[in-house]
């Protein structure tokens, strides 16, 4: 027996309930803590407030390494 459209829609609705709430709300920042970097130019949202210092340090290291790639090297 072929499934009717209503049965198929109900089946999709049932599967949606199994998806984690965080994946359904893409772009949602509820429950996350903002970290403002570069004087307000960059904002990063993290879920664990205790990792703020670690996140700031990682961002600074990545930023410094990226700047070193793009700076001109002196000719020898």
C-alpha positions in Angstrom: 0.0 0.0 0.0 1.3 3.4 -1.0 1.7 6.1 1.7 -0.6 9.0 1.4 0.7 12.6 1.7 -0.7 13.0 5.2 1.0 9.9 6.5 4.3 11.0 5.0 4.0 14.5 6.6 3.3 13.0 10.0 6.3 10.7 9.6 8.5 13.8 9.0 7.1 15.6 12.0 7.9 12.6 14.1 11.5 12.6 12.9 11.8 16.3 13.7 11.2 15.7 17.3 14.3 13.4 17.5 16.6 16.2 16.3 18.4 18.1 19.1 17.0 21.5 20.0 20.3 23.3 19.2 20.3 22.1 15.6 16.8 23.3 15.0 17.6 26.8 16.2 20.5 27.6 13.8 21.8 31.0 14.5 20.3 31.2 18.0 22.6 32.5 20.7 20.3 31.7 23.6 22.2 30.2 26.4 25.6 31.3 25.0 28.0 33.9 26.4 29.4 36.6 24.2 33.1 37.5 24.1 34.0 40.8 22.4 37.4 41.0 20.8 39.4 43.6 18.8 37.6 46.5 20.4 34.2 45.4 19.3 35.0 44.2 15.8 34.7 40.5 16.6 32.2 38.7 18.8 32.5 35.1 19.6 29.8 33.1 21.4 30.8 30.3 23.7 28.7 27.9 25.8 31.1 27.6 28.8 31.8 30.9 30.6 34.9 29.4 32.3 36.7 29.1 29.0 36.7 32.8 28.2 40.4 33.4 28.9 41.4 30.3 26.9 39.2 31.5 24.0 40.8 35.0 24.1 44.3 33.5 24.1 43.6 31.2 21.2 42.1 34.0 19.1 45.1 36.2 19.8 47.5 33.4 18.8 45.6 32.7 15.6 45.5 36.4 14.8 49.2 36.9 15.3 50.1 33.8 13.2 47.9 35.0 10.4 49.4 38.5 10.5 52.9 37.0 10.3 52.0 35.3 7.0 50.9 38.5 5.4 53.7 40.8 6.5 56.5 41.4 4.2 59.8 39.7 5.0 63.0 41.8 4.8 65.2 41.0 1.8 68.6 39.5 2.7 
